């Protein structure tokens, strides 16, 4: 299938690499054109505009920062109108469920099918092709593009349009809260005189085991907060979760508390660090107390 990829950032680029390796003709666009270069050198075609990228594609994948960026690239740019009837738009960005439903409604006017299929697994999962892919939309459309999604990870159909984004918000609630739990626990044992690295090792394999303890816990121990998944994006996702919770009449006190901590970390200048840098915010609080 001919694929257009709109968004060649930390996640989009390794996903594009896998699509090229699987033999799919790929056209790429990014708001900052230089970011397409890594894929162009591997055989992708560069497009000057989203509409140019989308016009001949069987599938258009968006992997952008937020719902506003998706709307700008898909709707405002004319890409939706440029897509051929019967093509499929797969939004793999993390946006609000109501935005996914609105985009699908607008695409339907042009006889374009839509899936919202956000991912989890970070840059490591994107590179390895092991992303968890949560897809919302018509089951028949999901079946048509499942093989493409399997190039990038493990796709699961979770319900109608918007359900993928709802699942991703649940994922981000769990990830964001667990990062906070791991950071607080490691700081706690350090204050008590234990070695955080060895405590983390001791916890592995027990009920506290998690991918967050494995990956983000290691980053905290090593004080390695170079961005893989940004703290700003984690905060955006938690804010979207709280917005959706309000629309559903759902009380989410744990998510609300962690979102406030991420917001404080961003205000202290850590927004462009890895999301595990929440550790720094909690460490600052311990210094203030001490």
C-alpha positions in Angstrom: 0.0 0.0 0.0 1.0 3.6 -0.6 1.4 5.3 2.7 1.7 9.0 3.6 3.2 9.8 7.0 2.5 13.3 8.5 4.8 13.8 11.4 8.4 12.7 11.5 9.4 13.3 15.1 10.7 11.1 17.8 8.0 8.5 17.2 7.1 9.1 13.6 10.6 8.6 12.3 11.2 5.0 13.6 7.7 4.0 12.7 8.4 5.2 9.1 11.6 3.3 9.1 9.7 0.1 9.8 7.1 0.8 7.1 9.9 1.3 4.6 11.7 -1.9 5.7 8.4 -3.7 5.1 8.4 -2.5 1.5 5.7 0.1 1.5 6.1 3.2 -0.7 6.2 6.1 1.8 5.7 9.8 1.3 6.5 12.0 4.3 5.7 15.5 5.5 6.8 17.4 8.6 6.2 21.0 9.6 10.0 21.3 10.0 11.1 19.8 6.6 14.6 18.9 7.9 13.1 16.2 10.1 12.0 14.2 7.1 15.6 13.8 6.0 16.3 10.6 8.0 13.4 8.8 6.1 14.2 10.4 2.8 17.7 8.9 2.9 16.1 5.5 3.4 13.9 5.8 0.4 10.9 7.9 1.4 9.6 10.7 -0.8 9.4 14.2 0.7 6.2 16.2 0.2 6.1 20.0 0.6 2.5 20.0 2.0 0.2 17.5 3.8 -2.1 17.6 0.8 0.7 16.7 -1.6 1.6 13.8 0.7 -2.0 12.5 1.0 -3.2 12.8 -2.6 -2.1 9.4 -3.9 -2.0 7.5 -0.6 -4.0 4.5 0.3 -3.4 5.2 3.9 -2.5 8.5 5.6 -1.0 8.2 9.0 -0.7 11.2 11.3 1.7 11.2 14.2 1.6 14.7 15.6 1.7 16.5 18.9 -1.9 17.1 19.7 -5.4 17.4 18.3 -4.9 21.0 17.1 -1.8 19.9 15.1 -3.8 17.0 13.6 -6.6 19.3 12.6 -4.2 21.7 11.0 -2.4 19.1 9.0 -5.5 17.1 8.0 -8.3 19.6 7.7 -6.9 23.1 7.4 -4.2 22.1 4.9 -6.6 20.5 2.5 -5.2 17.0 3.0 -8.6 15.6 3.7 -10.0 16.9 0.4 -6.9 15.6 -1.4 -7.4 12.1 -0.2 -9.0 9.7 -2.6 -12.4 8.1 -1.8 -11.9 4.8 0.0 -8.6 5.8 1.5 -8.0 5.4 5.3 -6.8 7.9 7.7 -5.1 6.4 10.8 -4.4 9.0 13.5 -1.7 7.6 15.8 -1.3 10.8 17.7 -2.6 11.2 21.2 -5.6 13.5 21.2 -9.0 13.9 22.9 -11.7 11.3 22.0 -14.1 14.0 20.9 -11.5 15.4 18.5 -11.0 12.0 16.9 -14.8 11.7 16.4 -14.9 15.2 14.9 -12.1 14.4 12.5 -13.7 11.2 11.4 -17.0 13.0 10.8 -15.3 15.5 8.6 -13.4 12.8 6.6 -16.6 11.0 6.0 -17.8 13.9 3.9 -15.0 12.9 1.4 -15.7 9.2 1.6 -12.5 8.7 3.6 -12.5 6.1 6.4 -10.9 6.8 9.8 -9.3 5.0 12.7 -7.9 6.6 15.8 -5.0 4.3 16.8 -2.7 5.9 19.4 0.3 4.0 20.6 2.2 3.2 23.8 5.8 1.9 24.1 7.8 5.0 23.4 10.7 5.3 21.1 12.1 1.9 22.1 8.8 0.3 21.0 8.7 2.3 17.8 12.2 1.2 16.9 11.5 -2.5 17.7 8.0 -2.6 16.2 6.5 -3.6 19.5 4.1 -0.7 20.1 0.8 -1.3 21.8 -1.7 0.1 19.3 -5.2 0.9 20.5 -7.6 1.3 17.6 -11.0 2.8 17.5 -13.3 2.8 14.5 -15.2 0.4 12.3 -14.1 -3.2 12.7 -14.1 -3.7 8.9 -11.7 -0.8 8.4 -9.5 -2.1 11.2 -9.3 -5.4 9.4 -8.3 -3.7 6.1 -5.3 -2.0 7.6 -4.4 -4.5 10.4 -1.4 -5.8 8.5 0.0 -2.3 8.2 -0.4 -1.7 11.9 1.3 -5.0 12.7 4.5 -3.7 11.0 4.6 -1.2 13.9 3.3 -3.2 16.8 0.5 -5.1 18.3 -2.9 -3.6 17.3 -6.1 -4.2 19.2 -9.5 -3.0 18.1 -11.1 -1.5 21.3 -14.4 -0.1 20.0 -16.0 2.7 17.9 -14.2 5.8 16.8 -12.7 7.7 19.7 -12.2 4.5 21.7 -8.6 4.3 20.8 -8.0 7.7 22.3 -10.0 6.7 25.4 -7.7 3.7 25.8 -4.6 5.8 25.3 -5.8 8.2 28.0 -6.2 5.2 30.3 -2.7 4.1 29.4 -1.3 7.6 30.2 -3.1 7.7 33.5 -1.5 4.4 34.5 2.0 5.4 33.2 1.9 8.9 34.6 0.7 7.8 38.0 3.2 4.9 38.1 6.1 7.2 37.2 5.1 9.3 40.2 4.9 6.2 42.5 8.3 4.9 41.4 10.0 8.3 41.8 8.5 8.8 45.3 9.4 5.3 46.4 13.1 5.6 45.2 13.4 9.0 46.9 11.8 7.5 50.0 14.3 4.7 50.3 17.2 7.0 49.6 16.1 9.3 52.5 16.0 6.3 54.7 19.6 5.3 53.9 19.1 2.4 51.4 20.6 2.3 47.9 17.9 3.2 45.4 19.6 1.2 42.6 19.7 -2.0 44.7 16.1 -1.5 46.0 14.9 -1.2 42.4 16.8 -4.4 41.7 15.2 -6.1 44.7 11.7 -5.1 43.7 12.1 -6.6 40.2 9.9 -9.7 39.7 7.7 -8.9 42.7 4.2 -7.3 42.7 5.8 -3.9 42.2 7.4 -5.0 38.9 6.3 -2.9 35.9 7.7 -1.6 32.6 7.9 1.8 34.3 10.0 0.4 37.2 12.2 -1.3 34.6 12.8 1.6 32.2 11.9 4.9 34.0 13.2 3.6 37.3 16.6 3.0 35.7 16.6 6.5 34.2 15.9 7.9 37.7 18.7 5.9 39.3 21.1 7.0 36.5 19.8 10.6 36.6 19.3 10.3 32.9 16.5 12.5 31.9 17.3 13.0 28.2 13.9 13.2 26.4 12.5 10.0 24.9 8.9 10.7 25.8 8.6 14.3 27.0 7.2 15.5 30.3 5.2 18.1 28.4 3.4 15.4 26.4 2.7 13.4 29.5 1.2 16.5 31.1 -0.8 17.1 27.9 -2.2 13.6 28.0 -3.1 13.8 31.7 -4.9 17.1 31.0 -6.8 15.5 28.2 -7.8 12.7 30.5 -9.1 15.1 33.1 -11.0 17.0 30.4 -12.6 13.8 29.2 -13.3 12.7 32.8 -15.2 16.0 33.2 -17.3 15.4 30.1 -18.1 11.9 31.4 -18.9 13.1 34.9 -16.1 10.9 36.2 -14.0 11.9 39.3 -10.3 11.1 38.8 -8.6 12.4 42.0 -5.4 10.4 41.6 -4.9 11.6 38.0 -5.7 15.2 39.1 -3.0 15.0 41.8 -0.3 13.7 39.4 -1.2 16.2 36.7 -0.6 19.0 39.3 2.9 17.5 40.0 3.7 17.3 36.3 2.5 20.9 35.8 4.8 22.0 38.7 7.7 20.2 37.0 7.0 22.0 33.7 6.9 25.3 35.5 10.3 24.6 37.0 11.8 24.1 33.5 11.6 20.4 33.1 8.9 20.3 30.3 11.4 19.3 27.6 13.0 16.5 29.6 11.9 12.9 29.7 8.7 12.2 31.6 10.7 10.4 34.2 12.0 13.8 35.2 9.0 14.1 37.5 11.6 12.6 39.9 13.3 16.0 39.9 10.1 17.7 41.0 9.6 15.3 43.9 13.3 15.6 44.8 13.0 19.4 44.9 10.1 19.0 47.3 12.2 16.8 49.6 14.9 19.4 49.6 12.4 22.1 50.6 11.2 19.9 53.5 14.7 19.0 54.5 
